[in-house]
């Protein structure tokens, strides 16, 4: 899978994504990330990529031409026969979630447009953008951090990126449930013991306990997720007991 980021700060992208799981996947060639400087595609000798907004107002707006040239350059470089998915990072977009990460992971090529200043000329957004996406209800200085968040989440869905085949299927939000609590050595730390069931070696009981803990944790912190959770009849009964005894120790 190939990610292309149209940005004013390419070093921010390449530096931020060169570590940990994603960095390993890039080095092994499973995914690639290319950050392209929009300033390289302006014909202005001063490399201006913005201008004053029509109608007045504070700040500057990114111009159409440098962005469109950057986009066209990438399409020609990749010899794309069809229009690629182009994500514009904006607080006005759909809020990014795990379902969207899985959807975007099906693409072979994924473009990101990182805005700055007071935004981007609407005409170029209408011309090239297919998806407007937000990572949350707050404002960042630009789209770079948001694009890195999305690329990390999407890349984890690409086969071969995670070395442990189970990792992606047991993480938070899988099946609309948050992940169960995890423990490691020592068995007792500051008077707190690891739950006995995890020491039992009984895999079926361990799996049942983990599922129940996921349901409990989701109910306590993100109850709205449970509406779409994939629960068995027994697990739904467990959830009903939690709701009835809300606040009781489980």
Secondary structure, DSSP 8 states (H G I E B T S, - for coil): -EEEEEES-HHHHHHHTSSHHHHHHHHHTSSEEEEEEGGGG---TT---EEE-TT--SSEEE-HHHHHHHHHHHHHHHT-SS--EEEEEEEEEEE--HHHHHHHTT-SEEEEE---TT-B-HHHHHHH-SEEEESSSS--SSSHHHHHHHHHHHHTTSTTSSSSTTGGGSSTTGGG--------S-SEETTEE--GGGGS--HHHHHHHHHHHHHHHHHHH-GGGGGG----HHHHHHHHHHHHTTTS--
